[in-house]
């Protein structure tokens, strides 16, 4: 869950539209073999960022 602690994740979760897209990905698109999901997100500064969420395997304990 480290990715969800990032600054970008905080900004995405603060935006209602981006949060909706991320929620849809996690409910529908997170399955293995699902088509890639991509959406645009506008930061408060006005910068547009393209987001391509994906699920990665859990890291093994060192």
PDB file of N, CA, C and O in Angstrom:
ATOM      1  N   UNK A   1       0.812  -1.201   0.000  1.00  0.00           N
ATOM      2  CA  UNK A   1       0.000   0.000   0.000  1.00  0.00           C
ATOM      3  C   UNK A   1       0.855   1.265   0.000  1.00  0.00           C
ATOM      4  O   UNK A   1       0.316   2.356   0.189  1.00  0.00           O
ATOM      5  N   UNK A   2       2.148   1.159  -0.202  1.00  0.00           N
ATOM      6  CA  UNK A   2       2.990   2.338  -0.199  1.00  0.00           C
ATOM      7  C   UNK A   2       2.598   3.322  -1.279  1.00  0.00           C
ATOM      8  O   UNK A   2       2.690   4.531  -1.071  1.00  0.00           O
ATOM      9  N   UNK A   3       2.160   2.830  -2.435  1.00  0.00           N
ATOM     10  CA  UNK A   3       1.783   3.723  -3.528  1.00  0.00           C
ATOM     11  C   UNK A   3       0.649   4.638  -3.108  1.00  0.00           C
ATOM     12  O   UNK A   3       0.589   5.785  -3.551  1.00  0.00           O
ATOM     13  N   UNK A   4      -0.248   4.159  -2.264  1.00  0.00           N
ATOM     14  CA  UNK A   4      -1.372   4.980  -1.834  1.00  0.00           C
ATOM     15  C   UNK A   4      -0.962   6.039  -0.821  1.00  0.00           C
ATOM     16  O   UNK A   4      -1.779   6.880  -0.447  1.00  0.00           O
ATOM     17  N   UNK A   5       0.271   6.013  -0.378  1.00  0.00           N
ATOM     18  CA  UNK A   5       0.769   7.028   0.544  1.00  0.00           C
ATOM     19  C   UNK A   5       1.531   8.125  -0.185  1.00  0.00           C
ATOM     20  O   UNK A   5       2.056   9.038   0.453  1.00  0.00           O
ATOM     21  N   UNK A   6       1.600   8.050  -1.509  1.00  0.00           N
ATOM     22  CA  UNK A   6       2.361   9.031  -2.269  1.00  0.00           C
ATOM     23  C   UNK A   6       1.604  10.352  -2.389  1.00  0.00           C
ATOM     24  O   UNK A   6       0.398  10.408  -2.149  1.00  0.00           O
ATOM     25  N   UNK A   7       2.309  11.395  -2.757  1.00  0.00           N
ATOM     26  CA  UNK A   7       1.708  12.711  -2.958  1.00  0.00           C
ATOM     27  C   UNK A   7       0.696  12.656  -4.099  1.00  0.00           C
ATOM     28  O   UNK A   7      -0.386  13.236  -3.998  1.00  0.00           O
ATOM     29  N   UNK A   8       1.041  11.963  -5.184  1.00  0.00           N
ATOM     30  CA  UNK A   8       0.135  11.845  -6.326  1.00  0.00           C
ATOM     31  C   UNK A   8      -1.158  11.142  -5.918  1.00  0.00           C
ATOM     32  O   UNK A   8      -2.246  11.567  -6.307  1.00  0.00           O
ATOM     33  N   UNK A   9      -1.042  10.078  -5.141  1.00  0.00           N
ATOM     34  CA  UNK A   9      -2.236   9.365  -4.686  1.00  0.00           C
ATOM     35  C   UNK A   9      -3.118  10.277  -3.837  1.00  0.00           C
ATOM     36  O   UNK A   9      -4.343  10.233  -3.954  1.00  0.00           O
ATOM     37  N   UNK A  10      -2.520  11.090  -2.997  1.00  0.00           N
ATOM     38  CA  UNK A  10      -3.295  12.027  -2.172  1.00  0.00           C
ATOM     39  C   UNK A  10      -4.051  13.029  -3.040  1.00  0.00           C
ATOM     40  O   UNK A  10      -5.202  13.361  -2.757  1.00  0.00           O
ATOM     41  N   UNK A  11      -3.395  13.509  -4.104  1.00  0.00           N
ATOM     42  CA  UNK A  11      -4.034  14.461  -5.007  1.00  0.00           C
ATOM     43  C   UNK A  11      -5.175  13.802  -5.784  1.00  0.00           C
ATOM     44  O   UNK A  11      -6.237  14.398  -5.963  1.00  0.00           O
ATOM     45  N   UNK A  12      -4.950  12.569  -6.243  1.00  0.00           N
ATOM     46  CA  UNK A  12      -5.996  11.849  -6.988  1.00  0.00           C
ATOM     47  C   UNK A  12      -7.192  11.599  -6.088  1.00  0.00           C
ATOM     48  O   UNK A  12      -8.331  11.807  -6.505  1.00  0.00           O
ATOM     49  N   UNK A  13      -6.953  11.158  -4.864  1.00  0.00           N
ATOM     50  CA  UNK A  13      -8.051  10.863  -3.951  1.00  0.00           C
ATOM     51  C   UNK A  13      -8.798  12.118  -3.516  1.00  0.00           C
ATOM     52  O   UNK A  13      -9.955  12.029  -3.104  1.00  0.00           O
ATOM     53  N   UNK A  14      -8.167  13.276  -3.598  1.00  0.00           N
ATOM     54  CA  UNK A  14      -8.827  14.530  -3.240  1.00  0.00           C
ATOM     55  C   UNK A  14      -9.740  15.034  -4.350  1.00  0.00           C
ATOM     56  O   UNK A  14     -10.641  15.832  -4.091  1.00  0.00           O
ATOM     57  N   UNK A  15      -9.520  14.580  -5.586  1.00  0.00           N
ATOM     58  CA  UNK A  15     -10.326  15.013  -6.724  1.00  0.00           C
ATOM     59  C   UNK A  15     -11.481  14.025  -6.928  1.00  0.00           C
ATOM     60  O   UNK A  15     -11.230  12.834  -7.115  1.00  0.00           O
ATOM     61  N   UNK A  16     -12.737  14.484  -6.897  1.00  0.00           N
ATOM     62  CA  UNK A  16     -13.877  13.563  -6.989  1.00  0.00           C
ATOM     63  C   UNK A  16     -13.921  12.745  -8.286  1.00  0.00           C
ATOM     64  O   UNK A  16     -14.258  11.562  -8.248  1.00  0.00           O
ATOM     65  N   UNK A  17     -13.594  13.340  -9.412  1.00  0.00           N
ATOM     66  CA  UNK A  17     -13.655  12.626 -10.688  1.00  0.00           C
ATOM     67  C   UNK A  17     -12.540  11.588 -10.770  1.00  0.00           C
ATOM     68  O   UNK A  17     -12.784  10.444 -11.152  1.00  0.00           O
ATOM     69  N   UNK A  18     -11.329  11.977 -10.416  1.00  0.00           N
ATOM     70  CA  UNK A  18     -10.201  11.037 -10.443  1.00  0.00           C
ATOM     71  C   UNK A  18     -10.421   9.908  -9.442  1.00  0.00           C
ATOM     72  O   UNK A  18     -10.092   8.756  -9.722  1.00  0.00           O
ATOM     73  N   UNK A  19     -10.973  10.232  -8.284  1.00  0.00           N
ATOM     74  CA  UNK A  19     -11.265   9.208  -7.270  1.00  0.00           C
ATOM     75  C   UNK A  19     -12.261   8.197  -7.820  1.00  0.00           C
ATOM     76  O   UNK A  19     -12.135   6.999  -7.564  1.00  0.00           O
ATOM     77  N   UNK A  20     -13.250   8.672  -8.574  1.00  0.00           N
ATOM     78  CA  UNK A  20     -14.250   7.781  -9.182  1.00  0.00           C
ATOM     79  C   UNK A  20     -13.588   6.839 -10.178  1.00  0.00           C
ATOM     80  O   UNK A  20     -13.877   5.642 -10.183  1.00  0.00           O
ATOM     81  N   UNK A  21     -12.702   7.366 -11.024  1.00  0.00           N
ATOM     82  CA  UNK A  21     -12.001   6.531 -11.997  1.00  0.00           C
ATOM     83  C   UNK A  21     -11.148   5.474 -11.295  1.00  0.00           C
ATOM     84  O   UNK A  21     -11.127   4.314 -11.707  1.00  0.00           O
ATOM     85  N   UNK A  22     -10.452   5.873 -10.246  1.00  0.00           N
ATOM     86  CA  UNK A  22      -9.615   4.937  -9.510  1.00  0.00           C
ATOM     87  C   UNK A  22     -10.472   3.856  -8.846  1.00  0.00           C
ATOM     88  O   UNK A  22     -10.100   2.682  -8.848  1.00  0.00           O
ATOM     89  N   UNK A  23     -11.595   4.241  -8.288  1.00  0.00           N
ATOM     90  CA  UNK A  23     -12.500   3.277  -7.659  1.00  0.00           C
ATOM     91  C   UNK A  23     -13.016   2.279  -8.687  1.00  0.00           C
ATOM     92  O   UNK A  23     -13.082   1.081  -8.410  1.00  0.00           O
ATOM     93  N   UNK A  24     -13.384   2.766  -9.880  1.00  0.00           N
ATOM     94  CA  UNK A  24     -13.849   1.864 -10.941  1.00  0.00           C
ATOM     95  C   UNK A  24     -12.748   0.886 -11.341  1.00  0.00           C
ATOM     96  O   UNK A  24     -13.016  -0.295 -11.564  1.00  0.00           O
ATOM     97  N   UNK A  25     -11.513   1.370 -11.431  1.00  0.00           N
ATOM     98  CA  UNK A  25     -10.400   0.484 -11.755  1.00  0.00           C
ATOM     99  C   UNK A  25     -10.252  -0.604 -10.697  1.00  0.00           C
ATOM    100  O   UNK A  25     -10.090  -1.779 -11.028  1.00  0.00           O
ATOM    101  N   UNK A  26     -10.306  -0.217  -9.443  1.00  0.00           N
ATOM    102  CA  UNK A  26     -10.104  -1.181  -8.372  1.00  0.00           C
ATOM    103  C   UNK A  26     -11.235  -2.203  -8.290  1.00  0.00           C
ATOM    104  O   UNK A  26     -11.007  -3.337  -7.867  1.00  0.00           O
ATOM    105  N   UNK A  27     -12.444  -1.827  -8.685  1.00  0.00           N
ATOM    106  CA  UNK A  27     -13.552  -2.769  -8.617  1.00  0.00           C
ATOM    107  C   UNK A  27     -13.678  -3.621  -9.882  1.00  0.00           C
ATOM    108  O   UNK A  27     -14.007  -4.804  -9.795  1.00  0.00           O
ATOM    109  N   UNK A  28     -13.419  -3.035 -11.058  1.00  0.00           N
ATOM    110  CA  UNK A  28     -13.581  -3.772 -12.319  1.00  0.00           C
ATOM    111  C   UNK A  28     -12.266  -4.145 -12.964  1.00  0.00           C
ATOM    112  O   UNK A  28     -12.099  -5.276 -13.421  1.00  0.00           O
ATOM    113  N   UNK A  29     -11.334  -3.217 -13.010  1.00  0.00           N
ATOM    114  CA  UNK A  29     -10.145  -3.391 -13.815  1.00  0.00           C
ATOM    115  C   UNK A  29      -8.953  -3.977 -13.105  1.00  0.00           C
ATOM    116  O   UNK A  29      -7.888  -4.101 -13.710  1.00  0.00           O
ATOM    117  N   UNK A  30      -9.084  -4.337 -11.868  1.00  0.00           N
ATOM    118  CA  UNK A  30      -7.934  -4.842 -11.136  1.00  0.00           C
ATOM    119  C   UNK A  30      -7.682  -6.324 -11.383  1.00  0.00           C
ATOM    120  O   UNK A  30      -6.637  -6.840 -10.988  1.00  0.00           O
ATOM    121  N   UNK A  31      -8.606  -7.010 -12.019  1.00  0.00           N
ATOM    122  CA  UNK A  31      -8.438  -8.440 -12.272  1.00  0.00           C
ATOM    123  C   UNK A  31      -7.312  -8.687 -13.271  1.00  0.00           C
ATOM    124  O   UNK A  31      -7.074  -7.875 -14.165  1.00  0.00           O
ATOM    125  N   UNK A  32      -6.635  -9.792 -13.113  1.00  0.00           N
ATOM    126  CA  UNK A  32      -5.561 -10.146 -14.050  1.00  0.00           C
ATOM    127  C   UNK A  32      -6.130 -10.272 -15.452  1.00  0.00           C
ATOM    128  O   UNK A  32      -7.199 -10.851 -15.649  1.00  0.00           O
ATOM    129  N   UNK A  33      -5.416  -9.731 -16.416  1.00  0.00           N
ATOM    130  CA  UNK A  33      -5.832  -9.825 -17.802  1.00  0.00           C
ATOM    131  C   UNK A  33      -6.848  -8.778 -18.215  1.00  0.00           C
ATOM    132  O   UNK A  33      -7.302  -8.784 -19.359  1.00  0.00           O
ATOM    133  N   UNK A  34      -7.215  -7.881 -17.316  1.00  0.00           N
ATOM    134  CA  UNK A  34      -8.177  -6.832 -17.647  1.00  0.00           C
ATOM    135  C   UNK A  34      -7.504  -5.802 -18.555  1.00  0.00           C
ATOM    136  O   UNK A  34      -6.296  -5.589 -18.452  1.00  0.00           O
ATOM    137  N   UNK A  35      -8.264  -5.166 -19.436  1.00  0.00           N
ATOM    138  CA  UNK A  35      -7.666  -4.160 -20.305  1.00  0.00           C
ATOM    139  C   UNK A  35      -7.112  -2.989 -19.494  1.00  0.00           C
ATOM    140  O   UNK A  35      -7.602  -2.675 -18.409  1.00  0.00           O
ATOM    141  N   UNK A  36      -6.103  -2.366 -20.034  1.00  0.00           N
ATOM    142  CA  UNK A  36      -5.471  -1.232 -19.352  1.00  0.00           C
ATOM    143  C   UNK A  36      -6.458  -0.083 -19.204  1.00  0.00           C
ATOM    144  O   UNK A  36      -7.233   0.203 -20.116  1.00  0.00           O
ATOM    145  N   UNK A  37      -6.424   0.564 -18.064  1.00  0.00           N
ATOM    146  CA  UNK A  37      -7.271   1.708 -17.785  1.00  0.00           C
ATOM    147  C   UNK A  37      -6.385   2.940 -17.728  1.00  0.00           C
ATOM    148  O   UNK A  37      -5.317   2.920 -17.116  1.00  0.00           O
ATOM    149  N   UNK A  38      -6.829   4.000 -18.362  1.00  0.00           N
ATOM    150  CA  UNK A  38      -6.060   5.237 -18.385  1.00  0.00           C
ATOM    151  C   UNK A  38      -7.023   6.406 -18.237  1.00  0.00           C
ATOM    152  O   UNK A  38      -8.089   6.405 -18.853  1.00  0.00           O
ATOM    153  N   UNK A  39      -6.675   7.389 -17.442  1.00  0.00           N
ATOM    154  CA  UNK A  39      -7.501   8.579 -17.331  1.00  0.00           C
ATOM    155  C   UNK A  39      -6.625   9.781 -17.047  1.00  0.00           C
ATOM    156  O   UNK A  39      -5.482   9.648 -16.610  1.00  0.00           O
ATOM    157  N   UNK A  40      -7.175  10.953 -17.300  1.00  0.00           N
ATOM    158  CA  UNK A  40      -6.458  12.207 -17.112  1.00  0.00           C
ATOM    159  C   UNK A  40      -6.865  12.806 -15.764  1.00  0.00           C
ATOM    160  O   UNK A  40      -8.000  12.665 -15.309  1.00  0.00           O
ATOM    161  N   UNK A  41      -5.904  13.474 -15.152  1.00  0.00           N
ATOM    162  CA  UNK A  41      -6.130  14.106 -13.858  1.00  0.00           C
ATOM    163  C   UNK A  41      -5.490  15.484 -13.899  1.00  0.00           C
ATOM    164  O   UNK A  41      -4.352  15.627 -14.345  1.00  0.00           O
ATOM    165  N   UNK A  42      -6.210  16.496 -13.439  1.00  0.00           N
ATOM    166  CA  UNK A  42      -5.675  17.858 -13.404  1.00  0.00           C
ATOM    167  C   UNK A  42      -5.321  18.207 -11.964  1.00  0.00           C
ATOM    168  O   UNK A  42      -6.174  18.201 -11.076  1.00  0.00           O
ATOM    169  N   UNK A  43      -4.031  18.515 -11.754  1.00  0.00           N
ATOM    170  CA  UNK A  43      -3.563  18.909 -10.426  1.00  0.00           C
ATOM    171  C   UNK A  43      -4.079  20.301 -10.087  1.00  0.00           C
ATOM    172  O   UNK A  43      -4.451  21.053 -10.987  1.00  0.00           O
ATOM    173  N   UNK A  44      -4.107  20.658  -8.806  1.00  0.00           N
ATOM    174  CA  UNK A  44      -4.555  22.001  -8.421  1.00  0.00           C
ATOM    175  C   UNK A  44      -3.751  23.115  -9.099  1.00  0.00           C
ATOM    176  O   UNK A  44      -4.259  24.221  -9.284  1.00  0.00           O
ATOM    177  N   UNK A  45      -2.499  22.826  -9.469  1.00  0.00           N
ATOM    178  CA  UNK A  45      -1.668  23.827 -10.144  1.00  0.00           C
ATOM    179  C   UNK A  45      -2.050  24.003 -11.611  1.00  0.00           C
ATOM    180  O   UNK A  45      -1.565  24.926 -12.266  1.00  0.00           O
ATOM    181  N   UNK A  46      -2.918  23.127 -12.141  1.00  0.00           N
ATOM    182  CA  UNK A  46      -3.340  23.210 -13.534  1.00  0.00           C
ATOM    183  C   UNK A  46      -2.643  22.211 -14.444  1.00  0.00           C
ATOM    184  O   UNK A  46      -3.041  22.034 -15.595  1.00  0.00           O
ATOM    185  N   UNK A  47      -1.603  21.556 -13.936  1.00  0.00           N
ATOM    186  CA  UNK A  47      -0.871  20.552 -14.716  1.00  0.00           C
ATOM    187  C   UNK A  47      -1.761  19.326 -14.952  1.00  0.00           C
ATOM    188  O   UNK A  47      -2.434  18.854 -14.035  1.00  0.00           O
ATOM    189  N   UNK A  48      -1.757  18.820 -16.183  1.00  0.00           N
ATOM    190  CA  UNK A  48      -2.535  17.629 -16.522  1.00  0.00           C
ATOM    191  C   UNK A  48      -1.606  16.421 -16.479  1.00  0.00           C
ATOM    192  O   UNK A  48      -0.524  16.430 -17.066  1.00  0.00           O
ATOM    193  N   UNK A  49      -2.049  15.379 -15.774  1.00  0.00           N
ATOM    194  CA  UNK A  49      -1.263  14.166 -15.607  1.00  0.00           C
ATOM    195  C   UNK A  49      -2.080  12.992 -16.119  1.00  0.00           C
ATOM    196  O   UNK A  49      -3.262  12.868 -15.797  1.00  0.00           O
ATOM    197  N   UNK A  50      -1.449  12.119 -16.926  1.00  0.00           N
ATOM    198  CA  UNK A  50      -2.116  10.911 -17.394  1.00  0.00           C
ATOM    199  C   UNK A  50      -1.818   9.802 -16.388  1.00  0.00           C
ATOM    200  O   UNK A  50      -0.659   9.543 -16.065  1.00  0.00           O
ATOM    201  N   UNK A  51      -2.869   9.150 -15.895  1.00  0.00           N
ATOM    202  CA  UNK A  51      -2.729   8.111 -14.888  1.00  0.00           C
ATOM    203  C   UNK A  51      -3.054   6.764 -15.523  1.00  0.00           C
ATOM    204  O   UNK A  51      -4.073   6.612 -16.196  1.00  0.00           O
ATOM    205  N   UNK A  52      -2.187   5.802 -15.304  1.00  0.00           N
ATOM    206  CA  UNK A  52      -2.378   4.422 -15.768  1.00  0.00           C
ATOM    207  C   UNK A  52      -2.220   3.489 -14.570  1.00  0.00           C
ATOM    208  O   UNK A  52      -1.140   2.934 -14.365  1.00  0.00           O
ATOM    209  N   UNK A  53      -3.274   3.306 -13.777  1.00  0.00           N
ATOM    210  CA  UNK A  53      -3.140   2.466 -12.587  1.00  0.00           C
ATOM    211  C   UNK A  53      -2.932   1.000 -12.968  1.00  0.00           C
ATOM    212  O   UNK A  53      -3.415   0.536 -14.001  1.00  0.00           O
ATOM    213  N   UNK A  54      -2.213   0.292 -12.123  1.00  0.00           N
ATOM    214  CA  UNK A  54      -2.020  -1.138 -12.329  1.00  0.00           C
ATOM    215  C   UNK A  54      -1.744  -1.798 -10.996  1.00  0.00           C
ATOM    216  O   UNK A  54      -1.287  -1.159 -10.049  1.00  0.00           O
ATOM    217  N   UNK A  55      -2.023  -3.064 -10.938  1.00  0.00           N
ATOM    218  CA  UNK A  55      -1.771  -3.851  -9.742  1.00  0.00           C
ATOM    219  C   UNK A  55      -0.425  -4.542  -9.912  1.00  0.00           C
ATOM    220  O   UNK A  55      -0.167  -5.152 -10.950  1.00  0.00           O
ATOM    221  N   UNK A  56       0.427  -4.451  -8.910  1.00  0.00           N
ATOM    222  CA  UNK A  56       1.737  -5.094  -8.952  1.00  0.00           C
ATOM    223  C   UNK A  56       1.794  -6.138  -7.836  1.00  0.00           C
ATOM    224  O   UNK A  56       1.099  -6.014  -6.828  1.00  0.00           O
ATOM    225  N   UNK A  57       2.621  -7.164  -8.019  1.00  0.00           N
ATOM    226  CA  UNK A  57       2.714  -8.187  -6.977  1.00  0.00           C
ATOM    227  C   UNK A  57       3.265  -7.608  -5.674  1.00  0.00           C
ATOM    228  O   UNK A  57       4.044  -6.654  -5.679  1.00  0.00           O
ATOM    229  N   UNK A  58       2.856  -8.187  -4.593  1.00  0.00           N
ATOM    230  CA  UNK A  58       3.301  -7.751  -3.280  1.00  0.00           C
ATOM    231  C   UNK A  58       4.791  -8.089  -3.108  1.00  0.00           C
ATOM    232  O   UNK A  58       5.230  -9.182  -3.468  1.00  0.00           O
ATOM    233  N   UNK A  59       5.542  -7.167  -2.571  1.00  0.00           N
ATOM    234  CA  UNK A  59       6.975  -7.389  -2.350  1.00  0.00           C
ATOM    235  C   UNK A  59       7.179  -8.408  -1.239  1.00  0.00           C
ATOM    236  O   UNK A  59       6.440  -8.435  -0.256  1.00  0.00           O
ATOM    237  N   UNK A  60       8.177  -9.230  -1.411  1.00  0.00           N
ATOM    238  CA  UNK A  60       8.512 -10.212  -0.361  1.00  0.00           C
ATOM    239  C   UNK A  60       9.244  -9.512   0.776  1.00  0.00           C
ATOM    240  O   UNK A  60       9.944  -8.523   0.564  1.00  0.00           O
ATOM    241  N   UNK A  61       9.077 -10.027   1.958  1.00  0.00           N
ATOM    242  CA  UNK A  61       9.769  -9.481   3.131  1.00  0.00           C
ATOM    243  C   UNK A  61      11.264  -9.729   2.981  1.00  0.00           C
ATOM    244  O   UNK A  61      11.689 -10.822   2.604  1.00  0.00           O
ATOM    245  N   UNK A  62      12.045  -8.720   3.275  1.00  0.00           N
ATOM    246  CA  UNK A  62      13.512  -8.850   3.125  1.00  0.00           C
ATOM    247  C   UNK A  62      14.136  -9.564   4.289  1.00  0.00           C
ATOM    248  O   UNK A  62      15.352  -9.753   4.317  1.00  0.00           O
TER     249      UNK A  62
END
